[in-house]
Amino acid sequence: LFVDEVELLPLPAQKQLLTVISERRTTPVGASESVPVDVVLICATHSNLKAAIEAGGFDADFYYRINGLTLQLAPLRERKDLAALVSRLLEELAPGRGIALESDVSSALAEYAWPGNLRQLHNALRAAVALLDDGQTRIGWGHLPDDLVEELKWRVPSASTAAAEATENLRELSQATIER
């Protein structure tokens, strides 16, 4: 059983789930007898659960029951393998079609902060693939979701981009900022 954003489970639900995984039994709604369950629980969170325990928003017993192994995954914006990840996702979304990003789109995606992380990237690529015409193999700006295009075009430059722009004179920088 995969529980995403486990920190959002209300305390009573945490206690019920703790009972189910401890006793390996549950009583279905409307039933009078419990039934055995064979469940492996995998949880994901973007929160600090220990801090949530201290704040009273997360059950300590439940935490120690589910915390067998903790893996910290880097957010998409910090990954160095974005191009390879995009290629893999495109191959999964359109097997054998050889779909790739146009270079300017690829650069923009590499600079983007990805607040929705991998789900946002996957959904954007899925939409882009769906918008390709038959025979097209390059994803351009017109294939991306409009909200993402808007964010990409108005994005705050990354540190490397900002350093390159710092070489412009003040007047050019001011004009570019006004236009943005």
Buried (B, 14 or more C-beta within 10 A) or exposed (E): EEBEEBBEBEEEBBBEBBEBBEEEEBEEEEEEEEEEEEEEBEBEBEEEBEEBBEEEBBBEEBBEBBEEEEEEEEEBBEBEEBEEBBBEBBEEBBEEBEBBBEEEBBEBBEBBBBEEBBEBBBEBBBBBBEBBEEEEEEBBBEBBBEEBBEBBEEBEEBEEEEEEEEEEEEEEEEEEEEEE
